[in-house]
């Protein structure tokens, strides 16, 4: 049977006349939303947002298009759209990403956890990860290796890293580079059995998971769990 009246695309209400339909839309703000890219109409702003992101890589709020779905997802997780929702479990300093919280702690910059650094973080995580969900079981591991640099690193035009051949303008910059996590032993891996990408820091692992590139965890899940991760001794499981 043919439907009589005018149907609201948002709530499904049937109005007997066009005038009543317009009043209903105005009263409840149930105006349908039109896609700026393909002119499709959606009954809700949420549906329109999901469509423009997934099909057009388009951010309506910023009026900006992106080259890929991954790039617009990264944009939508930025401080512009989400603010700083992740916080340090010790000093409450807020960050946009859980990876930044982990980096804050691994670098020893937290004033309320001064003894926590990359090595202590690994020991803490390894102790609650007997099944190797995210940690490498390193026999004989003794901690971070510290490298010394000097004038012998000068190659005639710059100070050169003997480990990767990158060049730097000063010994200080070279020292910072060689003693960074880049040239340290791999401590972690992605928990996804189909990925297993290696990482030298927990911050890098969190960054990988927040990107959702291997679809093991969602961005929101990593954000919500970061505080508990550093405070709880609960055994890690898949």
C-alpha positions as CSV (number, residue, x, y, z in Angstrom):
1,X,0.0,0.0,0.0
2,X,1.3,3.4,-0.9
3,X,2.4,5.5,2.1
4,X,0.5,8.7,2.5
5,X,2.0,11.8,4.0
6,X,5.6,13.0,4.4
7,X,8.1,10.9,6.2
8,X,10.9,12.3,8.3
9,X,14.2,10.6,7.2
10,X,15.7,10.9,10.7
11,X,13.0,9.5,13.0
12,X,10.5,8.0,10.6
13,X,7.6,10.2,11.7
14,X,4.8,10.6,9.1
15,X,3.4,14.1,8.7
16,X,0.0,14.5,7.0
17,X,1.1,17.6,5.0
18,X,4.2,19.3,3.6
19,X,3.7,22.2,6.0
20,X,3.5,19.9,9.0
21,X,6.6,18.1,7.7
22,X,8.5,21.3,7.6
23,X,7.4,22.2,11.1
24,X,8.6,18.8,12.3
25,X,12.0,19.2,10.7
26,X,12.4,22.7,12.2
27,X,11.2,21.7,15.7
28,X,13.4,18.7,16.1
29,X,16.3,19.8,13.8
30,X,15.8,16.7,11.7
31,X,16.9,18.2,8.4
32,X,18.6,15.6,6.2
33,X,22.3,16.1,5.4
34,X,23.6,16.3,1.8
35,X,27.1,15.0,0.8
36,X,29.2,17.8,-0.7
37,X,30.9,15.3,-3.0
38,X,28.2,13.2,-4.5
39,X,24.9,14.8,-3.4
40,X,23.7,11.8,-1.6
41,X,21.3,12.6,1.3
42,X,21.7,11.1,4.8
43,X,19.2,11.2,7.6
44,X,21.8,12.1,10.2
45,X,25.0,14.1,10.5
46,X,26.7,11.0,11.8
47,X,25.8,9.0,8.7
48,X,27.0,11.9,6.5
49,X,30.2,12.2,8.4
50,X,31.0,8.4,8.1
51,X,30.1,8.5,4.3
52,X,32.3,11.5,3.5
53,X,35.2,10.1,5.5
54,X,35.0,6.5,4.2
55,X,34.1,7.2,0.5
56,X,35.6,10.7,-0.1
57,X,38.4,11.1,2.4
58,X,36.8,14.4,3.2
59,X,36.7,16.4,6.5
60,X,33.7,18.6,6.4
61,X,34.7,20.6,9.5
62,X,38.0,21.6,7.9
63,X,36.7,21.6,4.3
64,X,39.7,19.5,3.4
65,X,40.3,16.4,1.3
66,X,42.9,13.8,2.0
67,X,44.7,11.4,-0.4
68,X,43.8,8.2,1.5
69,X,41.5,6.8,4.2
70,X,44.5,6.3,6.5
71,X,45.5,9.9,6.2
72,X,42.1,11.3,7.0
73,X,41.8,9.0,10.0
74,X,45.1,10.3,11.3
75,X,43.8,13.8,10.8
76,X,40.6,13.1,12.7
77,X,42.6,11.8,15.6
78,X,44.7,14.9,15.8
79,X,44.6,17.5,18.5
80,X,42.4,19.7,16.3
81,X,39.6,17.2,16.4
82,X,40.1,15.2,19.6
83,X,42.1,17.5,21.9
84,X,44.3,15.8,24.5
85,X,42.4,12.8,25.9
86,X,45.3,10.6,26.9
87,X,47.0,11.4,30.2
88,X,50.0,10.2,32.2
89,X,48.8,7.9,35.0
90,X,51.4,9.5,37.4
91,X,51.5,13.2,36.7
92,X,48.2,13.7,34.8
93,X,49.9,15.6,32.0
94,X,47.7,15.3,28.9
95,X,48.6,14.2,25.4
96,X,46.8,13.6,22.2
97,X,48.2,10.1,21.7
98,X,48.8,7.1,24.0
99,X,52.1,6.8,22.2
100,X,53.1,10.2,23.5
101,X,52.2,9.2,27.1
102,X,54.5,6.1,26.7
103,X,57.3,8.3,25.3
104,X,56.9,10.7,28.2
105,X,57.5,7.8,30.6
106,X,60.2,5.9,28.7
107,X,62.2,9.1,28.3
108,X,62.2,9.6,32.1
109,X,60.5,13.0,31.8
110,X,57.7,12.3,34.3
111,X,58.4,14.2,37.5
112,X,56.3,11.7,39.5
113,X,58.0,8.6,38.1
114,X,61.7,9.7,37.8
115,X,63.0,6.1,37.9
116,X,60.9,5.0,35.0
117,X,62.8,4.9,31.7
118,X,63.1,2.6,28.6
119,X,64.8,-0.1,30.5
120,X,62.6,-0.1,33.6
121,X,59.5,0.0,31.4
122,X,60.7,-3.1,29.5
123,X,61.4,-4.9,32.8
124,X,57.9,-4.0,34.1
125,X,56.1,-5.1,30.9
126,X,58.2,-8.3,30.5
127,X,57.3,-9.3,34.1
128,X,53.6,-9.2,33.3
129,X,53.9,-10.7,29.8
130,X,55.0,-14.4,30.5
131,X,53.4,-15.5,27.2
132,X,55.3,-13.0,25.0
133,X,52.2,-11.2,23.8
134,X,54.2,-8.0,23.1
135,X,57.7,-8.5,24.6
136,X,60.7,-10.2,23.2
137,X,62.2,-12.8,25.6
138,X,65.8,-11.6,25.5
139,X,68.3,-13.9,27.2
140,X,71.2,-12.0,28.6
141,X,69.7,-8.6,28.0
142,X,71.5,-6.0,30.2
143,X,69.8,-2.8,29.2
144,X,70.4,0.1,26.9
145,X,73.8,0.3,25.2
146,X,75.5,3.7,25.5
147,X,77.8,4.7,22.6
148,X,80.7,7.1,22.7
149,X,81.5,9.4,19.8
150,X,84.5,11.6,19.1
151,X,86.6,13.3,16.5
152,X,87.2,10.0,14.7
153,X,83.6,10.2,13.5
154,X,84.5,13.1,11.3
155,X,84.6,12.0,7.6
156,X,85.8,15.3,6.1
157,X,82.4,17.0,5.8
158,X,80.3,15.8,8.7
159,X,80.2,13.6,11.8
160,X,79.1,10.2,10.5
161,X,77.2,7.4,12.4
162,X,79.2,4.2,12.0
163,X,76.0,2.2,12.5
164,X,73.9,3.6,9.7
165,X,76.1,6.1,7.9
166,X,73.9,9.1,8.6
167,X,75.7,12.4,8.8
168,X,75.4,15.2,11.4
169,X,76.7,18.7,11.8
170,X,77.8,18.3,15.4
171,X,79.1,15.7,17.8
172,X,76.1,16.4,20.1
173,X,73.7,15.6,17.3
174,X,75.5,12.5,16.5
175,X,75.6,11.4,20.1
176,X,71.9,12.0,20.4
177,X,71.3,9.9,17.3
178,X,73.5,6.9,18.2
179,X,72.1,6.7,21.7
180,X,68.5,7.0,20.6
181,X,66.2,3.9,20.5
182,X,66.9,3.6,16.8
183,X,70.2,1.8,17.4
184,X,69.0,-0.2,20.5
185,X,67.9,-3.8,20.7
186,X,64.3,-4.7,19.7
187,X,62.3,-5.2,22.8
188,X,58.7,-5.5,21.6
189,X,56.6,-6.8,18.7
190,X,53.1,-6.3,17.5
191,X,50.7,-8.7,19.2
192,X,49.0,-9.4,15.9
193,X,50.2,-12.8,14.7
194,X,49.9,-11.7,11.1
195,X,52.0,-8.6,11.7
196,X,54.7,-9.2,14.4
197,X,56.4,-5.9,13.5
198,X,59.4,-5.3,15.8
199,X,59.8,-2.1,18.0
200,X,62.6,-0.8,20.2
201,X,60.2,1.2,22.5
202,X,56.7,0.7,23.9
203,X,55.9,4.2,22.5
204,X,56.6,3.0,19.0
205,X,54.4,-0.1,19.6
206,X,51.5,2.1,20.8
207,X,51.9,4.4,17.8
208,X,51.6,1.3,15.6
209,X,48.5,0.1,17.3
210,X,46.9,3.6,17.4
211,X,47.4,3.8,13.6
212,X,45.1,0.7,13.3
213,X,47.2,-0.3,10.3
214,X,47.2,-4.0,11.3
215,X,43.7,-3.8,12.8
216,X,44.6,-5.5,16.1
217,X,43.2,-2.7,18.2
218,X,41.2,0.5,17.7
219,X,42.6,4.0,18.4
220,X,40.1,4.5,21.2
221,X,40.9,1.2,22.9
222,X,44.6,2.0,23.0
223,X,43.8,5.5,24.4
224,X,41.5,4.1,27.1
225,X,43.9,1.4,28.2
226,X,47.2,3.4,28.4
227,X,46.8,4.5,32.0
228,X,45.9,1.1,33.3
229,X,48.7,-0.5,31.3
230,X,51.4,1.3,33.3
231,X,49.6,0.9,36.7
232,X,48.3,-2.6,36.6
233,X,50.3,-5.8,37.0
234,X,47.6,-7.8,35.3
235,X,49.0,-10.6,33.1
236,X,48.9,-9.7,29.4
237,X,46.9,-12.1,27.2
238,X,45.7,-12.1,23.6
